[in-house]
Amino acid sequence: MAESRKRNVNEIERIQTDERDVQEVPDSNEDLIVDSENPAKRHQSQNYVTTKTDQVSAATPSVTDQVDSISKNEVESTTKESKDLPVLEKEERTNDRDSVNHVDQVPNTKEEQAPTSTEQQAPPVPVRKSVSSTIAREHQHHHQHQVVPRKEPTIFNVRPVDDITMYIADVIGKHLQTQYVEIEAKLGVFIDKQSGKRINLGAPTEMILIGMEGRVRFESNMTRQQHENYNKRLNELVSSSGLPGRERIKYQHTYETDTYYQVGRFEKWRVTTDQRTGKVVPDGIIEKQRITDINIHIPKQPLDYRISINVELPRTMPTTAPGYTRHKDRVSYQHGGIQFDLTQVKSDHEKEEPRHELELEIIDPLVFAREKSKMDRRESSQYYEMVESFINNVRMLSRKAIKLGNHYQ
């Protein structure tokens, strides 16, 4: 009985194979060639294939008829012998009907699933499938092989420094070995000398102003509202810096007076005294010599900024008559090697409105000089990162400024 069923199944498969060969495969390679420009030849070729198919179909019974015949004989034979089957054979046939085609079964465990590693896999053998089935499987395959981006800044594993920061770092680096060097940034606006308004160059982003000293001037001043806003924000940062994981921000409030003395034809010396004691503060007598300025315009933000590189030479108490004075009410904040000075300045002339200034100064330029030397020796260095931190602090303060209309806008 089992051998009879096996022969019947084999015969069915052979008939199906023969019928597919007749329907799909031409007799020779010449039959595949159809002249696209000659409809007569193409029609003749199609008639030839149809004739061959009809001939084979007439000579060979249809698969459906043979299957029905074989199934009928098998059912009759099975019915005849079913009474003599033992119970065990019935159970085996029942289990055979309940078996699963594992090719189509969805894997239940990770071990059974297709590998999802990033290693290159051999391409699968192409199989004819319906369009919807192919799209569904490709969609599933796409989600199975999605890779989470790695935490690297670029493919080179290097975070590039922006061009403006690199330019500033290169300029600063040329003067770091200078004794008594001072590096500071001031926030303000660049004013067109002709219109008296803030410059408008049509640029959409931050830019360096080169060769415009004759056309513009820098006004290191802001409104009282902007000053109060900075004071409030910086005080809040001092309070939050006490939280775990934060770097502590140091705070100091001072009242000082700067008195300027003309020494010689071009030299000015500055003497700084404490208003409460009247004494000269430590390192309070200096001669400030300008080296260079870097002017940065940020058209989309309320304030621009200027990077100034100077030399502050220590001097003794001058003997000449004092000139003008500036009274400074200053709050200072220290964070990350940078000092932030928010100052309200009044002069001896009562008619003049107080000025409001915000400056950032690198506390110890020698730290930058050491990192610059490491970079020059092609050693591991944080020089660019330190300069970038300095510039980013200026940028953040510019963005946090209140946007108010004033006579400069």
DRENMARTOR-594624 format. One record per residue (C-alpha): x, y, z; residue number from 1. Coordinates in Angstrom, 2 decimals. Example, Ala and Ser with C-alpha at 12.3 -4.5 7.8 and 13.67 -1.06 7.14 Angstrom:
% residues 2
12.30  -4.50  7.80  1
13.67  -1.06  7.14  2
END
This chain:
% residues 409
0.00  0.00  0.00  1
2.78  2.46  0.93  2
4.74  1.61  -2.22  3
1.63  2.21  -4.34  4
1.11  5.64  -2.82  5
4.76  6.51  -3.33  6
4.58  5.52  -7.02  7
1.44  7.57  -7.47  8
3.03  10.65  -5.90  9
6.17  10.28  -8.00  10
4.10  9.90  -11.13  11
2.12  13.05  -10.31  12
5.31  15.05  -9.79  13
6.76  13.75  -13.07  14
3.60  14.71  -14.98  15
3.58  18.19  -13.44  16
7.24  18.64  -14.39  17
6.61  17.53  -17.96  18
3.67  19.89  -18.31  19
5.70  22.86  -17.02  20
8.49  22.01  -19.44  21
6.05  21.93  -22.33  22
4.43  25.23  -21.36  23
7.55  27.21  -20.48  24
10.59  25.81  -22.32  25
11.02  26.23  -26.12  26
12.39  23.34  -28.17  27
15.53  25.22  -29.16  28
17.43  28.45  -28.65  29
16.19  29.74  -32.00  30
12.62  29.70  -30.68  31
13.57  32.34  -28.09  32
14.55  34.90  -30.74  33
11.67  37.14  -31.76  34
12.32  40.04  -34.10  35
10.72  43.06  -32.41  36
10.58  44.86  -35.73  37
8.85  41.98  -37.62  38
5.33  41.30  -36.30  39
4.90  38.42  -38.72  40
7.85  36.56  -37.22  41
6.65  37.26  -33.71  42
3.14  35.94  -34.56  43
4.65  32.91  -36.25  44
6.74  32.14  -33.17  45
3.73  32.41  -30.90  46
1.70  30.07  -33.15  47
4.57  27.61  -33.12  48
4.67  27.49  -29.33  49
0.87  27.13  -29.17  50
0.92  24.26  -31.69  51
3.63  22.41  -29.76  52
1.67  22.82  -26.54  53
-1.54  21.52  -28.11  54
0.28  18.49  -29.52  55
1.73  17.53  -26.19  56
-1.56  18.19  -24.41  57
-3.39  15.88  -26.83  58
-0.83  13.13  -26.40  59
-0.70  13.41  -22.62  60
-3.76  13.26  -20.33  61
-4.27  16.31  -18.21  62
-2.72  16.37  -14.79  63
-6.09  16.92  -13.16  64
-7.58  13.82  -14.79  65
-4.64  11.64  -13.76  66
-4.67  12.99  -10.23  67
-8.39  12.31  -9.92  68
-7.87  8.79  -11.24  69
-4.98  8.06  -8.92  70
-6.77  9.57  -5.93  71
-9.87  7.47  -6.65  72
-7.87  4.25  -6.83  73
-5.99  5.20  -3.69  74
-9.20  5.92  -1.78  75
-10.72  2.62  -2.84  76
-7.59  0.73  -1.87  77
-7.36  2.55  1.41  78
-10.99  1.86  2.26  79
-10.50  -1.80  1.52  80
-7.53  -2.14  3.82  81
-8.47  0.36  6.53  82
-10.30  -2.25  8.55  83
-7.08  -4.22  8.98  84
-4.88  -1.26  10.03  85
-3.55  -1.41  13.58  86
-4.16  1.49  15.92  87
-0.50  2.53  15.85  88
-0.54  3.08  12.07  89
-3.66  5.27  12.37  90
-1.91  7.42  14.97  91
1.16  7.72  12.74  92
-0.98  8.89  9.81  93
-2.76  11.39  12.06  94
0.56  12.83  13.18  95
1.68  13.01  9.55  96
-1.32  15.21  8.67  97
-0.53  17.58  11.60  98
3.13  18.09  10.59  99
4.31  21.67  9.81  100
6.19  22.91  6.80  101
9.23  24.44  8.60  102
10.21  26.48  5.59  103
7.21  28.79  6.08  104
7.09  28.62  9.86  105
8.19  31.79  11.70  106
11.19  31.01  13.96  107
10.35  31.09  17.63  108
13.85  31.51  19.04  109
16.73  33.85  18.37  110
18.89  30.90  17.34  111
16.43  30.05  14.55  112
16.26  33.57  13.17  113
18.46  34.88  10.39  114
21.71  36.47  11.62  115
21.51  40.22  12.23  116
25.20  40.96  12.66  117
26.94  43.56  10.51  118
29.12  40.87  8.91  119
28.57  40.43  5.20  120
26.23  37.55  4.39  121
26.01  35.51  1.19  122
23.11  36.66  -1.01  123
20.06  34.34  -0.97  124
19.11  32.24  -4.01  125
16.49  34.19  -6.00  126
12.99  32.68  -5.79  127
9.92  33.75  -7.73  128
7.46  35.36  -5.33  129
4.46  37.62  -5.59  130
5.18  41.36  -5.48  131
3.29  41.91  -2.21  132
5.08  39.01  -0.53  133
8.46  40.30  -1.69  134
7.77  43.83  -0.43  135
6.57  42.52  2.93  136
9.66  40.35  3.37  137
11.99  43.18  2.32  138
10.27  45.52  4.80  139
10.70  42.95  7.57  140
14.32  42.36  6.56  141
15.00  46.12  6.61  142
13.77  46.48  10.19  143
15.61  43.36  11.34  144
18.93  44.74  10.06  145
18.65  48.33  11.24  146
21.86  49.37  13.01  147
21.93  51.92  15.83  148
24.39  54.74  14.95  149
27.64  54.59  16.88  150
28.57  57.36  19.26  151
31.38  58.73  17.10  152
31.32  62.32  15.81  153
32.35  61.45  12.24  154
33.55  58.48  10.21  155
37.08  59.63  11.09  156
36.13  59.59  14.81  157
37.11  63.27  14.97  158
34.84  66.22  15.66  159
35.93  69.03  13.36  160
36.49  72.50  14.75  161
34.51  75.18  12.92  162
36.47  77.60  10.76  163
35.85  80.70  12.88  164
37.05  79.01  16.06  165
40.10  77.64  14.25  166
40.94  81.09  12.90  167
40.66  82.64  16.37  168
42.75  79.82  17.86  169
45.48  80.36  15.28  170
45.61  84.11  15.96  171
45.65  83.63  19.73  172
48.29  80.93  19.43  173
50.78  83.38  17.90  174
50.78  85.52  21.06  175
50.45  83.02  23.91  176
54.19  83.10  24.62  177
54.07  86.85  25.13  178
54.63  87.80  28.75  179
51.68  89.45  30.53  180
49.34  88.67  27.63  181
45.62  89.25  28.18  182
42.93  87.51  26.07  183
39.38  88.76  26.47  184
36.07  88.91  24.63  185
33.58  91.77  24.84  186
29.93  91.66  23.79  187
28.39  94.61  21.98  188
27.38  95.71  18.49  189
29.24  96.91  15.40  190
27.98  100.32  14.32  191
28.12  101.76  10.81  192
29.91  105.09  11.17  193
27.79  106.76  8.50  194
24.31  105.62  9.52  195
24.91  105.25  13.24  196
23.01  101.95  13.11  197
24.10  98.37  13.56  198
25.74  97.07  10.41  199
23.76  94.97  7.96  200
25.95  93.12  5.48  201
23.29  90.67  4.31  202
25.09  87.71  5.84  203
22.85  85.00  7.34  204
25.39  83.56  9.79  205
28.31  84.45  12.04  206
31.18  86.09  10.17  207
34.60  87.65  10.74  208
34.96  91.30  9.77  209
38.23  91.89  7.95  210
39.49  95.30  6.83  211
36.41  97.23  7.99  212
38.00  99.32  10.72  213
37.44  102.52  8.72  214
33.73  101.83  8.20  215
32.57  100.43  11.54  216
33.19  100.93  15.23  217
32.56  98.53  18.11  218
30.21  99.65  20.88  219
30.80  97.45  23.95  220
27.56  98.46  25.57  221
24.06  97.04  26.10  222
20.73  98.17  27.52  223
19.87  98.14  31.20  224
17.24  95.43  30.56  225
19.83  93.21  28.91  226
22.21  93.79  31.81  227
19.54  92.83  34.36  228
18.65  89.73  32.36  229
22.29  88.59  32.34  230
22.61  89.28  36.05  231
19.54  87.15  36.78  232
20.60  84.28  34.53  233
24.16  84.13  35.82  234
23.00  84.20  39.45  235
20.66  81.28  38.70  236
23.61  79.38  37.24  237
25.58  79.99  40.44  238
22.76  78.42  42.47  239
22.37  75.41  40.18  240
26.13  74.79  40.09  241
25.88  73.42  43.63  242
23.94  70.40  42.39  243
25.69  67.01  42.12  244
27.64  66.57  38.90  245
27.98  70.30  38.18  246
31.17  72.33  38.14  247
31.11  74.94  40.87  248
30.78  78.56  39.73  249
32.63  81.09  41.87  250
31.00  84.46  42.49  251
32.38  87.81  43.60  252
30.90  91.32  43.82  253
33.35  94.24  43.81  254
33.24  98.04  43.72  255
36.32  99.56  42.13  256
37.49  102.79  40.54  257
39.82  103.04  37.55  258
41.87  106.23  37.28  259
43.85  106.89  34.08  260
47.14  108.79  33.88  261
48.77  110.15  30.75  262
52.43  109.16  30.87  263
54.43  110.39  27.92  264
52.81  111.20  24.60  265
51.01  107.95  23.83  266
51.11  105.94  27.04  267
48.22  105.61  29.49  268
48.56  103.94  32.83  269
45.60  102.64  34.81  270
45.37  102.59  38.58  271
42.57  100.50  40.14  272
41.51  101.08  43.74  273
38.94  99.48  46.02  274
36.11  101.96  46.65  275
35.55  100.75  50.20  276
39.17  100.89  51.34  277
40.71  103.37  48.90  278
43.71  101.08  48.46  279
45.20  99.89  45.19  280
44.09  96.33  44.40  281
46.72  93.62  43.70  282
48.26  94.10  40.23  283
46.22  97.27  40.05  284
48.76  99.50  38.24  285
49.28  98.54  34.61  286
49.99  99.89  31.17  287
47.72  98.26  28.60  288
49.11  97.84  25.09  289
46.89  96.61  22.30  290
48.17  93.78  20.06  291
45.22  92.89  17.82  292
41.44  92.54  17.65  293
39.20  89.96  15.97  294
35.77  91.34  15.15  295
32.88  88.86  14.91  296
29.44  89.86  13.61  297
26.42  87.64  14.43  298
23.52  89.06  12.40  299
20.88  86.68  13.76  300
21.69  87.43  17.42  301
21.21  90.63  19.45  302
24.91  91.09  20.20  303
28.21  90.78  18.32  304
31.58  90.28  19.98  305
35.23  91.26  19.75  306
38.23  89.17  20.75  307
41.03  91.41  22.04  308
44.64  90.41  22.63  309
46.57  92.86  24.77  310
49.62  93.08  26.98  311
49.16  94.35  30.54  312
52.57  95.54  31.70  313
52.96  96.11  35.46  314
53.89  99.67  36.41  315
54.54  101.75  39.52  316
52.43  104.61  40.80  317
52.56  107.43  38.23  318
53.60  110.92  39.23  319
51.59  112.79  36.61  320
48.18  114.34  37.19  321
45.23  111.94  37.04  322
42.90  112.03  34.08  323
39.38  110.66  33.82  324
37.93  108.00  36.13  325
35.51  105.09  35.83  326
33.50  103.76  38.77  327
32.73  100.07  38.36  328
30.02  98.05  40.05  329
31.08  94.55  38.97  330
29.89  91.00  39.54  331
32.38  88.32  38.50  332
31.74  84.64  37.81  333
34.48  82.04  37.32  334
33.82  78.80  35.46  335
35.98  76.49  33.34  336
39.08  78.67  33.48  337
37.13  81.73  32.30  338
36.10  84.84  34.23  339
32.80  86.52  33.31  340
32.64  90.20  34.32  341
29.25  91.92  34.25  342
29.90  95.59  34.97  343
27.92  98.78  35.35  344
30.21  101.74  34.70  345
29.67  105.35  35.75  346
31.90  108.32  35.03  347
32.41  111.55  36.93  348
30.09  113.31  34.52  349
26.60  113.03  35.97  350
24.96  113.71  32.61  351
26.36  110.53  31.09  352
24.22  107.43  31.28  353
25.76  104.38  32.97  354
27.30  101.86  30.60  355
26.61  98.15  30.85  356
29.41  95.81  29.80  357
29.93  92.06  29.66  358
33.45  90.70  29.23  359
35.01  87.24  29.31  360
38.69  86.76  30.08  361
40.94  83.69  30.04  362
42.17  83.42  33.62  363
45.51  81.73  32.93  364
46.84  82.07  29.36  365
49.81  79.85  30.28  366
47.48  76.83  30.38  367
46.56  77.57  26.77  368
50.23  78.09  25.92  369
51.16  74.63  27.25  370
48.42  72.95  25.22  371
49.46  74.89  22.13  372
53.05  73.66  22.59  373
51.81  70.07  22.80  374
49.88  70.51  19.58  375
52.95  71.95  17.84  376
54.91  68.85  18.91  377
52.09  66.66  17.52  378
51.28  65.38  20.98  379
47.82  64.87  22.44  380
46.45  68.35  23.07  381
43.23  70.07  24.08  382
44.15  73.46  22.70  383
41.41  73.71  20.09  384
38.84  72.37  22.56  385
39.81  75.03  25.12  386
39.56  77.86  22.60  387
36.27  76.43  21.37  388
34.91  76.42  24.92  389
35.91  80.06  25.30  390
34.19  81.06  22.03  391
31.11  78.96  22.72  392
30.60  80.74  26.03  393
30.57  84.04  24.15  394
28.14  82.64  21.59  395
25.79  81.32  24.26  396
25.73  84.68  26.03  397
24.96  86.39  22.73  398
22.03  84.03  22.17  399
20.72  84.56  25.69  400
20.59  88.32  25.27  401
17.16  89.95  25.26  402
16.18  91.14  21.80  403
15.28  94.76  22.33  404
15.07  97.61  19.89  405
17.39  100.50  20.70  406
19.00  103.38  18.85  407
21.63  100.99  17.46  408
19.15  98.61  15.80  409
END
